[in-house]
Amino acid sequence: MALFLVLVLVAVVLGIIGAAANGLGYLLAIGIVLFVADMVFFAVRLSRRARRRPVR
């Protein structure tokens, strides 16, 4: 969970810097890609945990 939060924080910081600084749009793109990848990682991890084992 800590890795997820750190990656979200890094994505937000890169997005803010990329949007605010002139000519650093690539940082905004990297931040968006990192955020989307982090959400996919979290969804996969959550779906694995939610699977139920069959009752014996």
C-alpha positions as a printed Julia matrix, in Angstrom:
56×3 Matrix{Float64}:
   0.0     0.0     0.0
   2.89    2.34    0.72
   4.28    1.78   -2.78
   0.9     2.71   -4.26
   0.75    5.95   -2.28
   4.34    6.92   -3.14
   3.72    6.33   -6.85
   0.53    8.4    -6.76
   2.41   11.21   -5.02
   5.22   11.11   -7.61
   2.69   11.14  -10.45
   0.91   14.17   -9.0
   4.17   16.07   -8.45
   5.37   15.32  -11.99
   2.0    16.4   -13.35
   2.07   19.7   -11.46
   5.62   20.48  -12.52
   4.85   19.52  -16.12
   1.75   21.7   -16.23
   3.31   24.7   -14.47
   6.73   24.84  -16.14
   6.84   26.05  -19.7
   8.35   23.47  -22.07
   8.16   20.53  -19.66
   5.02   18.95  -21.05
   6.76   15.6   -21.18
   6.75   15.55  -17.36
   2.99   15.96  -17.45
   2.74   13.04  -19.88
   5.01   10.89  -17.7
   2.93   11.77  -14.64
  -0.3    10.78  -16.38
   1.16    7.49  -17.63
   2.56    6.71  -14.18
  -0.81    7.47  -12.56
  -2.7     5.22  -15.0
  -0.17    2.41  -14.55
  -0.48    2.74  -10.78
  -4.27    2.52  -10.96
  -4.05   -0.61  -13.11
  -1.55   -2.16  -10.67
  -3.86   -1.37   -7.75
  -6.91   -2.8    -9.54
  -5.09   -6.04  -10.38
  -3.86   -6.39   -6.84
  -7.33   -5.69   -5.44
  -8.98   -8.2    -7.78
  -6.51  -10.91   -6.79
  -7.29  -10.33   -3.14
 -11.05  -10.34   -3.72
 -11.12  -13.82   -5.27
 -12.76  -16.32   -3.05
 -11.65  -19.87   -2.69
 -14.29  -22.57   -3.16
 -15.79  -24.04   -0.05
 -14.57  -27.59    0.6
